[in-house]
Amino acid sequence: MPVRKPRLGRGDFWCLLVILGLATIFLTPALRSGYTLLPLGMASKIAPWDKQVTQDVKNSLLSDPFYTFYPRRHFLTTSLRQGSLPLWNPYIFSGQPVMGDTAAQTFYPPNLVAAVFLSAARALPILAWFHLTVTGFSMFAFLRLLRLGPIPALFGATAWMLNGNTVVWLENTHRLSTLAWMPAVFLFYELALQRHRVWPGVVAGLLYGLSILGGHTQLAFGLGIVLAAYALLRTATSSWSAHRLALRPLAIAITVGLLGIGIGAVQLLPSYQLAGMSHRGLKSVSTYLEEHWPLQHVVGLWIPDFYGNPVRSPYWGERNYAQVTVYYGAFAFPLSLGAFVWTRQIEGKFFAVAQLLTALIVLGTPLIWLVAWLPGFRYFRLVALVAYLPFFGSMAAAFGLEAASGSIRQRRVDWATLLVLAGLAIATAMIAQANYKKVADYWETIQPLLLRTGLIWSAGMVGLLLIRWKPVIVMSALVMLLAVDLLQWGMPFNPVNSLDILYPENEVTTQLQQDASMYRVLPLQVDRPVFGPNTLSVFGFYAPGGYSSLMVERYRQLVQAIGDEAEIEWMRRNPNILANSRFDPLFSLLNVKYVLASDQLDQPLVSVDASFSGCVEPGLPLRAGERITQTFQAHHPGLNRIDVEFVRTDSADQPIRFLLWRDCEDGDLVADISVEDAALHERDVLAFYFAPIPDSTGQVFVWGLETQGEEQVTVCQAEEGQPGHPAFQAYSVQLQLANIRQGVWIYENPNALPRAYIVHKAEIASGSALLERLVHPDFNVWTTALLEEPLPPEQAAALEMAPLRSNSQALITHYGLHEIEVEAEMAAAGLLVLSDTYYPGWQVAVDGAPAALLRTNYALRGVYLPEGVHQVVFRFIPWAFYVGLILTGLTLICGAGVVLWEMQRCVRRVAPESLPSRIEREDRIK
């Protein structure tokens, strides 16, 4: 294949300045000091900020950046500045392997650099500007390398840089970070082919690795497939030119792919591990087809917002607006269609055909089979592949404009363009007819859009008619038309807000921060969000729920078995969100100490464990030196109150002593309450309060009454039950109102288990039976743990001998991201349970010696401890990360070695011949 060396001159420099200027203009509002690219106005609809933030919600569609992308970036930035690369996030899902969450971009180099020098909020717009500039420059350079003129190349770069798919996903940084490197990969791949050098191929592999680390695995793998298709084209053209099979283009593409995968291994292996354990499953082909791009939305390729826009007008289209928006210019799209016929360059035809094939695939035609069986693709949505349409379409449009500037084919281009525009107009009419009722309802918003597109088409046609006389001026005007078109449409979409309303300090978090103990917070999502998923992590609070594209499936099943789903519709229908709208006492298992609600809870905060009322004759006389007792069983955690009914028999006040034991009379004393002067009326109730007993579920208690008074007091006899049964009621408290701040009800759970606690009994179960047993009313999580595998015989025997309760204690002395230290004082053999998510890579050592980490209570961690004092250390040492890191390091070393080897060869080739060598060579010739 002939070497193509486009001349680079002043025009290229000006084009690069235009690209830089367009990226800067687009993001100027967010680049200002004190501002960020986040929809912070959403806080006005979220408790408790709705009491202090008055900023309007400018785009209600953009919730993900607020709830998940910023909290994750804040976590990464904070962790790095504290000297730790975070592999584990303890703040959401009771612990999540953030190293496997691709959208967190934990290993993406630009993220790491930005985290060192910029705040999380300021990094968002600056990184967006960086990626837009890089992708615009590389697209321009790639098109120039394909022998396009500077202005057509600028046209294609503008269409790609500011396309609608980029705009609507701009704040979802992992998509932009992946797609931004696509043209750069093609640029250096093509450079390796044309220059017959190895180093550009290595650079292409490095950039492909950056694309993988960027965070959107599906789109990164799609880039590999597109590059492979382009390599096949290059192989065919090279073989045709050389009249022999030329496999070099394919070999370079394979090298690029292997280098990219090798560099991305540090992310790919942890992600592969988490995906296999996550809630995401491999979709069937039929399910995959259901997520196709709706056919009627193709009109958005030339008439943006035909179905509305979350910013400007009501949206009435199918699916999420962001999923179906791929606009890259009202006139650029017709040019991309015409490129298949107009251009003589095989590359232009390739990208035009690729655009058509991509559209047919994402529309769900039988061509879906081309990608449905590719590894990993059915973990994602088919509609996500529309991101490739602007990539192919922008390049095809650049080739179309280049062909239009050729005076020889000009007239054919004019007529062909008119035919294309006429076809698009007919398609618009057909789509409008198919949606006639809706179109009629929204005609006032659709009509200006039709006029806008018509004006752009008219201006474009005038330009094509004049291009033969003033090609440079006219094509420059067409570039300006495209830039104005995309900027006018896209700039208002992403809201820019002042940092003054970035997760502002509030009375609720201030109240919670007064409790220095370790606990989790459960916001109940009922009528409106309370903080929302992940946001509490910004303030350093731990939560049992969260929001992520990947979460451990067993943990999700555990939480859903404990409590119901959120009542807020958009949270409930999103499978990546784990939230709840009601409190269940079993949340104590997850160390939930505080519950937040946007209104007073309508669920009972106190449970009745026993109720025997009445006052039938003859009653039960309470005399000095005697004791009245009663046995009952509690059915709920938090037993804290017993009411006893009395009948006054004398006017004098009576001293009364109340006692409460576990198991039996004179057993384990729980409460001893003396009432010195019990003023009893004719018929009265004395309420005896004591500290809540968290593990009261299923336990037998005995209460007793004594008096030292001389007068006789009669205890009421219950109407039901056996004769001599006293009338009483026993209550268990589930939640206690701690405070009300900024319209948020703060409840405290007195029965919450500590983050690390001791039990002395274990039961064995497996599969669904384990989960069913865990949530059964008779199971007491405060005293017993569930295991899936039997303990060794000696450990099981020690637990059999251990008491149900003891004074054993566990104290967390250090709680870090990847290491947790616990000091345990064991009065008897037992299990130390850590209410953090169980995940491969966590290891435990007891007194410095490795021990078996037990999957406890279905999805949590535990370890067996014998009697005595022990130092227990949990460490996160994930093999997937370290193996991936080694592969990434080896790949970088190999790539650098190849580049150095080639550089050394080039130096040797061009080095001047030494004088002795030259004399020796001349002597040989003589």
Secondary structure, 3 states (H helix, E strand, C coil): CCCCCCCCCHHHHHHHHHHHHHHHHHHHHHHCCCEECCCHHHHHHCECHHHCCCCCCCCCCCCHHHHHHHHHHHHHHHHHHCCCCCCCECCCCCCECHHHCHHHCCCCHHHHHHHHHCCHHHHHHHHHHHHHHHHHHHHHHHHHHCCCCHHHHHHHHHHHHCCHHHHHCCCCHHHHHHHCCHHHHHHHHHHHHHHCCCHHHHHHHHHHHHHHHCCCHHHHHHHHHHHHHHHHHHHHHHHHHHCCCCCHHHHHHHHHHHHHHHHCHHHHHHHHHHHHHECCCCCCHHHHHHCCCCHHHHHHHCCCCCCCECCCECCCCCCCHHHHCCCCCCCHHHHHHHHHHHCCCHHHHHHHHHHHHHHHHHCCCHHHHHHHCCCCHHHCCHHHHHHHHHHHHHHHHHHHHHHHCCCCCHHHHHHHHHHHHHHHHHHHHHHHHHCHHHHHHCHHHHHHHHHHHHHHHHHHHHHHHHCCCCHHHHHHHHHHHHHHHHHHHHCCCCCCEEHHHCCCCCHHHHHHCCCCCCCEEEEECCCCCECCCCHHHHHCCECCCEECCCCEHHHHHHHHHHCCCCCCHHHHCCCCEECECCCCHHHHHHCEEEEEECCCCCCCCEEEEEEECCCEEEEEEECCCCEEEEEEECCCCCEEEEEEEEECCCCCCEEEEEEEEECCCCCEEEEEEEEEEECCCCEEEEEEEEEEECCCCCCEEEEEEEECCCCCEEEEECCCCCCCCECEEEEEECCEEEEEECCEEEEECCCCCCCEEEECEEEECCHHHHHHHHCCCCCCCCCEEEECCCCCHHHHHHHHHCCCCCCCEEEEEEECCCEEEEEEEECCCEEEEEEEECCCCEEEEECCEEECCEEECCCEEEEEECCEEEEEEEEECCHHHHHHHHHHHHHHHHHHHHHHHHHHHHHHHHCCCCHHHHHHHHHHHC
